[in-house]
């Protein structure tokens, strides 16, 4: 199997970004490329055309390669639930919930089998597999059961690139230490070192590069400058490091940073809008007076709902809505806006029934069966007739509460599929199960224009392309910048 393996000295070294850039670089050179990550732990997920879940980063890498995302590109996805347990997604399907101690006993062999099957499938269809590792390949307490790093590199006999984040400091120690902890047969696969996120003058770094190459016997094949881009983050740790998109915009939008926030890639298109100041707000902080509040998806809806009540954020959002503020809930956020959430079987934790925020007339029950599918619908609001695409990932089933006759017209379906979302008559309270809703450019602008009208601002044009075209331009730019500073000849040569 023709392949490249990309591992990092630490988490957040930039493996996902480098892998995406290499996918685009090789695709432009005429290779048919597939990304691959054997095991991923993330709450940002994407649904393939066949209804399988994979990590969102692998979907982006597939788009970078110019191919459709498929479950074989990420055969194991672990979605943390906050109680030292994770939901296990195996080849796109949820197969159970386990704690860390039991995971490897129950899923190591099935997981490795899924990895082997996926790699064989990809190798039959593609010219090159660009593999991404997870965390560090040198976690000595975990190496014997690692399903993401050097076990895969050895299986593929893949030339391996080691990425280090020099912006964090200690880069030379990270590289040398990582290599020292690899087994000889693992180290022999490492063909190049990539120094990532470099902010200084290359001439000042040169003595360090020379020392590193002499010390390790491995060439530094790339020094990638700090790239000011909006590549989708893989997990919520990035939100703690992320600055607001703009300190203040014409419109200021708050996303509540729930403890188990998921699919916050939903908001990348909002960050691309020049007029918006977007910030992620902890439930412990003051809400203030933004133009809109968004409740995002969450892996543990009831637990995050209880946090909102405990911190007082639930009451703040209710008061904000009562004063005419705009609130939008997506997936778990949609469920939280309802009257009640029930978990009769304790699938998320302790069984019970819990009051929601009461802003939408729905009740939700957590069920065993998970809905995961792509959707194409037509909008009713804020502008009728707009084609809208996205995807669903949820285990809750929501039903409309019967309303008194006087309130029968107070809520309307957002789309031609009435079960996918609703809005109140004032178009202030919105809820939907559709992830990726803001990717739809005309719908996004129509929704923003309602906020702008409330502020007396001129409407933005709605005849714009969808976010995927902006993403394509971003990937082209990323690949171009990385290719300028990266020599892949040593890993591509026979």
C-alpha positions, 0 to 999 in steps of 0.5 A: 500500500503506497502511504505516508504516515504523519505523527506528532510529538504532542496533541495539537502539533498540527497533524490534521492541518499538515495531512489536509495540505498533503492530501491537496498537494498530492491530489493536484499532482494527479494522485488519487488520495485518501486520508486515514485516521485509524482511531480518533477521539473527537466530538466534531463528527460528519455523516457520510452519504451512506449515513456513517459517522467519522471525525470531521477532520477526516471529512475535511481531508477527504474534501482536500483530496477531492473525494467523498468522505467514507467510513473507511477513512476513520474506522474508529471514532470515540465520542467522550461523554464526560464520565470517563466513558465514550460512545464507540463508533465502529466503521460509522455505526454506534456499537456501544458505550464503554469506560476507558478500562474496558475499551481495549479489552472489548474493542482492541481486536474488533478495532484492529480488524476494522482498521485492516479491512478499511486499509485494504478497501482504500488501497484497492481504490486509491493511489496513496493513503495519507495517514494521521496519527493521534496524540503522540506515538511515544506514550509508553503506557499506551503503545501496546494498545495504540490503534492510531500511530506506529502500529499502522505505520509498521503495518503499511511500512509507511514513510513517517513524518514527525510534526512538532509545534515550535510555537509551544517551546521545547521543540528540539526536546520534543523531537529527540524525546519522541524518537528516543522512545520509539522502538528501532523498527518504528524509528527507522520508518521516520523519514522526515521532521516537520517544524510547524507554526514557526514565527521567527526568522529562518536564519536564526533557526538554522543552527538548531536544524543542523544540530537536530539533523546531526543528532537524529540522522533524520532530515528536517524536510519542512519549516512551516510558518505560522498560518493564520487560517480557520482550519476546522478544530478537531476537539473542544480544547481548541476553543480554550485557545481560540480568540474571538473571530473579531473583538466586535462586529456589526453583529455580536453572536455568542455560542454557549460553550457547553461542557460537552460541546460537539460539532462546533464546526457548524460555526466556521461559516459565521466566523468567515462573515466579516460583519460578525464578532463571534465568541464562545462563552462559558455557562459560568460567565455573564451573558450580556446583550448579544444580537443572538445566542446559539446553543450548540450540539452536545454529546450529553444533552441532559448533563449540559442542560443541568449545567445551564440550570446550575450556573444560572445561564438557563435563567439568563437565556430565558430572560434574554428571550423574554426581552426579545433576544434571538436564540438558536438551538442546534441538535442538542441545543434544540432539545434543550430549548424544549419543555422536557428531556427524558432519558428513561433508560439512563443512556446518557447517565442517570435515568430521569426527566428534566425540565428544559428551557421551555422556549419551544413546545417540544419534548425529547426522549433519549433513545437507543437508536441513533439518527445519522443521515445527510439531508436536503430540504427546502426552507420556510423561514427566514426566507421561503424556497431556499435549498438547504443541506446538512446532516443529522446526528442525534439519539433524541426523538422530539415530539411537538407538545399539543398547544391550545387553539389560541397558540396553534399558529405561534410556531412554524416548521423551518423546512418542508420536513416538519420534524427537522426544526421550528421557529416562533411567530416572532422569528426570535426562537429557532431550533433545528436538528440540522448540522451544517445549516450555516454552510448554506450561504443564502440561508445564512445571510437571510438569517443574519439579515433579520438580525441586521434589520433589528439593528437598523443595518443594511441587508447583506446580499443573499445571492452568494455561494455556499461555504464549501466554496470558501473551504475549497479556497482555504484548502488551496491556500493552505496547500500552497503555503505548505508546499512552498515550505515542504519537500516531500521528495524523500517520502514519495521516491520509490 
